[in-house]
Amino acid sequence: MKLSVVMPIYNERATLRRAVESVLSANPGIALELLCVDDGSTDGSREILEALEREYAPALRALWQTRNLGKGAALHRGIQEATGDYLIIQDADLEYDPAEYPILLAPLMQDKADVVYGSRFMGGRAHRVLYFWHSIGNRMLTLLSNALTDLNLTDMETCYKAFRRDVIQSIRLEEQRFGFEPEVTVKVAKRGLRVYEVGISYSGRTYEEGKKIGWKDGVRAVWCLLKYALTEPRVKPAHMGEQSDLHTEDDSAEYSMPDRASTKRN
């Protein structure tokens, strides 16, 4: 089994080295490729990533966006390049613990799931106590997502999402910034994929420590949920255990990843 970890990076100088080393050292029993996508960093993250690639290649592959295109665009690039059996999204900010990869991978490796969400709001793992209104916003977005998708998630906006690599590469992704989470959730639901949720720990950071997401991204998430719930066609999944291609109900639509992204992330 081989795992691909996609890490989008934008101005993460303070935590980048520790995040990369944590990913590469936390699970020595897992064959892993770490795809670090620098999204036009200007704070010295690029130089740190160049040094890390020299130190840890071939386990670490650095990918370079020509300019700041957005977190979603960086994820698209990393997903395109992945070669593992499974794929996990990992931020470079130390909020999520790579030692918990086995928890995320278990339902996939047992062929119970095609997609696994790591929930910050279930289970008994440690959580840093931070912003009340952020937690309310996350729960409201998850409630709206569940109403539109008929899923019963507890944490739609979580970074920790694990996929069968062939499944996520078969989905045409469009959102360039923080809209990735609602978009992929709706598209997963529209395909009738098997979704599991597992409890994870969470060590959130403050805005002073570099947190980037804001209220405008919450508004965008609502827009994305409504947009894709109304416009995304429902897809009849192939028998997921035997083949990876997905078919629309009329077998006429094909999905592929876009080559490049073009929208700027603020």
C-alpha positions as CSV (number, residue, x, y, z in Angstrom):
1,M,0.0,0.0,0.0
2,K,1.3,3.5,-0.9
3,L,-0.1,6.7,0.5
4,S,0.0,10.1,-1.2
5,V,-0.1,13.2,1.1
6,V,-0.9,16.5,-0.5
7,M,0.3,19.6,1.4
8,P,-0.7,23.0,0.0
9,I,1.7,25.7,1.2
10,Y,1.3,29.5,1.3
11,N,3.5,31.6,3.6
12,E,4.0,28.9,6.2
13,R,7.7,29.6,7.1
14,A,7.1,29.2,10.9
15,T,5.7,25.7,10.7
16,L,6.7,24.2,7.3
17,R,9.8,22.3,8.4
18,R,8.2,20.8,11.5
19,A,5.0,19.9,9.4
20,V,7.0,18.1,6.7
21,E,9.2,16.2,9.2
22,S,6.1,15.2,11.2
23,V,4.5,13.7,8.1
24,L,7.6,11.9,7.0
25,S,8.4,10.4,10.5
26,A,5.0,9.8,12.1
27,N,4.2,6.5,10.3
28,P,7.4,4.6,9.4
29,G,5.4,1.5,8.4
30,I,3.6,3.3,5.6
31,A,5.1,3.8,2.1
32,L,4.5,7.5,1.6
33,E,5.0,10.2,-1.0
34,L,4.6,13.8,0.2
35,L,3.6,16.3,-2.5
36,C,4.2,19.8,-1.3
37,V,2.7,22.4,-3.5
38,D,4.0,25.9,-2.9
39,D,1.3,28.4,-3.9
40,G,3.5,31.5,-4.6
41,S,4.9,32.0,-1.1
42,T,6.7,35.2,-0.4
43,D,7.9,34.7,3.2
44,G,10.8,32.3,2.6
45,S,8.7,29.2,2.5
46,R,9.9,28.4,-1.0
47,E,13.5,28.4,0.1
48,I,12.7,26.2,3.1
49,L,10.9,23.8,0.8
50,E,13.8,23.7,-1.7
51,A,16.1,22.6,1.2
52,L,13.6,20.0,2.4
53,E,13.3,18.5,-1.0
54,R,17.1,18.2,-1.3
55,E,17.1,16.5,2.1
56,Y,14.1,14.2,1.8
57,A,13.7,13.4,-1.9
58,P,12.3,11.1,-3.3
59,A,9.8,10.8,-0.4
60,L,9.2,14.5,-0.8
61,R,8.3,16.1,-4.1
62,A,8.0,19.9,-4.3
63,L,5.6,21.4,-6.9
64,W,5.6,25.1,-7.7
65,Q,2.7,27.3,-8.7
66,T,3.8,30.2,-10.9
67,R,1.9,32.6,-8.6
68,N,-0.6,32.6,-5.7
69,L,-3.6,30.8,-7.2
70,G,-5.4,29.6,-4.0
71,K,-5.5,26.6,-1.7
72,G,-7.9,24.8,-3.9
73,A,-5.7,25.3,-7.0
74,A,-2.7,23.9,-5.0
75,L,-4.7,20.9,-4.0
76,H,-5.8,20.3,-7.6
77,R,-2.1,20.2,-8.6
78,G,-1.1,17.8,-5.9
79,I,-4.0,15.5,-6.6
80,Q,-3.1,15.4,-10.3
81,E,0.4,14.4,-9.4
82,A,-0.4,11.7,-6.8
83,T,0.5,8.1,-7.5
84,G,-0.5,6.3,-4.3
85,D,-3.3,3.9,-3.6
86,Y,-4.8,6.4,-1.1
87,L,-4.6,10.2,-0.7
88,I,-4.8,12.4,2.4
89,I,-5.0,16.2,2.5
90,Q,-2.6,17.7,5.1
91,D,-2.1,21.4,5.9
92,A,1.3,22.8,6.7
93,D,0.2,24.5,9.9
94,L,0.5,21.7,12.5
95,E,-3.2,21.9,13.4
96,Y,-3.7,18.2,12.4
97,D,-1.6,15.3,13.6
98,P,-0.1,12.9,10.9
99,A,0.2,10.2,13.6
100,E,-3.5,9.8,13.1
101,Y,-3.2,8.7,9.4
102,P,-3.9,5.0,10.4
103,I,-7.3,6.1,11.8
104,L,-8.2,7.8,8.5
105,L,-6.9,4.9,6.4
106,A,-8.6,2.0,8.3
107,P,-12.0,2.2,6.6
108,L,-10.4,2.6,3.2
109,M,-8.0,-0.3,3.6
110,Q,-10.9,-2.5,4.9
111,D,-12.8,-1.6,1.8
112,K,-15.6,-0.1,3.8
113,A,-15.2,3.4,2.4
114,D,-14.2,5.4,-0.6
115,V,-13.8,8.6,1.3
116,V,-13.1,9.3,5.0
117,Y,-13.5,12.6,6.9
118,G,-11.6,13.3,10.0
119,S,-14.0,15.0,12.4
120,R,-12.8,17.6,15.0
121,F,-16.3,17.3,16.7
122,M,-16.6,13.6,17.4
123,G,-14.6,11.2,19.6
124,G,-12.6,11.9,22.7
125,R,-9.3,13.2,21.3
126,A,-7.6,16.4,22.4
127,H,-8.7,19.7,21.0
128,R,-7.3,23.2,21.6
129,V,-10.0,25.6,22.8
130,L,-10.3,28.6,20.6
131,Y,-13.0,30.6,18.7
132,F,-16.6,30.1,19.7
133,W,-18.1,31.7,16.6
134,H,-15.8,29.6,14.4
135,S,-17.2,26.5,15.9
136,I,-20.8,27.7,15.4
137,G,-20.0,28.7,11.8
138,N,-18.5,25.2,11.1
139,R,-21.5,23.5,12.6
140,M,-23.9,25.7,10.6
141,L,-22.1,25.0,7.3
142,T,-22.1,21.2,8.1
143,L,-25.8,21.4,8.8
144,L,-26.5,23.1,5.5
145,S,-24.2,20.6,3.7
146,N,-26.0,17.7,5.3
147,A,-29.4,19.1,4.3
148,L,-28.3,19.5,0.7
149,T,-26.4,16.1,0.4
150,D,-28.4,13.9,2.7
151,L,-25.2,12.9,4.5
152,N,-24.9,13.0,8.3
153,L,-21.4,14.5,8.8
154,T,-20.3,16.3,11.9
155,D,-17.4,18.3,10.3
156,M,-17.7,19.1,6.6
157,E,-15.0,21.8,6.7
158,T,-12.3,19.5,8.2
159,C,-8.9,19.5,6.4
160,Y,-8.4,15.8,7.1
161,K,-10.1,14.0,4.2
162,A,-8.8,10.7,2.9
163,F,-9.7,9.2,-0.5
164,R,-9.1,6.3,-2.7
165,R,-6.7,8.0,-5.1
166,D,-8.6,6.9,-8.2
167,V,-11.8,8.2,-6.8
168,I,-10.6,11.8,-6.1
169,Q,-8.8,11.9,-9.4
170,S,-12.0,11.0,-11.2
171,I,-13.8,14.1,-9.8
172,R,-13.6,17.3,-11.8
173,L,-12.7,19.9,-9.2
174,E,-13.2,23.6,-9.9
175,E,-12.9,25.7,-6.7
176,Q,-9.6,27.5,-6.5
177,R,-9.6,28.8,-2.9
178,F,-11.3,27.6,0.3
179,G,-14.3,26.3,-1.6
180,F,-12.7,22.9,-2.0
181,E,-14.3,21.5,1.1
182,P,-18.0,22.1,0.2
183,E,-17.4,21.4,-3.5
184,V,-15.8,18.0,-2.9
185,T,-18.4,17.1,-0.3
186,V,-21.3,17.7,-2.6
187,K,-19.6,15.9,-5.5
188,V,-18.8,12.9,-3.3
189,A,-22.4,12.7,-2.2
190,K,-23.7,13.1,-5.8
191,R,-21.6,10.0,-6.8
192,G,-23.1,7.8,-4.0
193,L,-19.6,7.1,-2.7
194,R,-19.2,5.3,0.6
195,V,-18.3,7.9,3.2
196,Y,-17.0,7.3,6.7
197,E,-16.2,9.7,9.5
198,V,-13.6,9.2,12.3
199,G,-12.7,11.3,15.3
200,I,-9.4,13.2,15.3
201,S,-7.5,15.6,17.5
202,Y,-7.2,19.3,16.6
203,S,-4.6,21.9,17.6
204,G,-6.1,25.0,16.0
205,R,-4.0,28.2,15.7
206,T,-4.9,31.8,16.1
207,Y,-4.9,34.6,13.5
208,E,-1.7,35.9,15.2
209,E,-0.2,32.5,14.6
210,G,-1.0,32.6,10.9
211,K,-4.6,31.3,10.5
212,K,-5.9,32.6,7.1
213,I,-9.6,31.6,6.7
214,G,-12.1,34.3,7.4
215,W,-15.8,35.1,7.3
216,K,-15.8,35.8,3.6
217,D,-14.7,32.2,3.1
218,G,-17.8,31.1,5.1
219,V,-20.0,33.0,2.7
220,R,-18.2,31.4,-0.2
221,A,-18.8,28.0,1.3
222,V,-22.5,28.6,1.5
223,W,-22.5,29.7,-2.2
224,C,-20.5,26.6,-3.2
225,L,-22.9,24.3,-1.4
226,L,-25.9,25.8,-3.1
227,K,-24.2,26.0,-6.5
228,Y,-23.0,22.4,-6.7
229,A,-26.1,21.0,-5.0
230,L,-28.2,22.6,-7.8
231,T,-25.9,22.1,-10.8
232,E,-23.8,19.0,-10.2
233,P,-25.3,16.0,-12.0
234,R,-26.0,12.9,-9.9
235,V,-23.5,10.1,-10.9
236,K,-24.1,6.4,-10.8
237,P,-21.0,4.9,-9.3
238,A,-19.4,1.8,-10.8
239,H,-18.8,-1.1,-8.5
240,M,-16.1,0.6,-6.5
241,G,-14.3,-2.5,-5.4
242,E,-13.7,-3.7,-9.0
243,Q,-13.1,-0.6,-11.2
244,S,-12.4,3.1,-10.6
245,D,-14.2,4.9,-13.5
246,L,-17.5,6.6,-12.6
247,H,-20.5,7.0,-14.9
248,T,-23.2,9.5,-15.1
249,E,-26.7,8.2,-15.1
250,D,-26.7,8.5,-18.9
251,D,-23.1,7.4,-19.2
252,S,-22.3,10.5,-21.1
253,A,-20.2,12.7,-18.8
254,E,-16.5,12.3,-18.2
255,Y,-14.6,14.0,-15.4
256,S,-11.0,15.0,-15.3
257,M,-8.9,17.3,-13.3
258,P,-8.2,20.8,-14.8
259,D,-4.6,21.3,-15.9
260,R,-4.1,24.6,-14.1
261,A,-5.9,27.0,-11.8
262,S,-6.3,30.7,-12.4
263,T,-8.0,32.4,-9.5
264,K,-6.0,34.3,-6.9
265,R,-6.2,33.5,-3.2
266,N,-6.2,36.5,-0.9
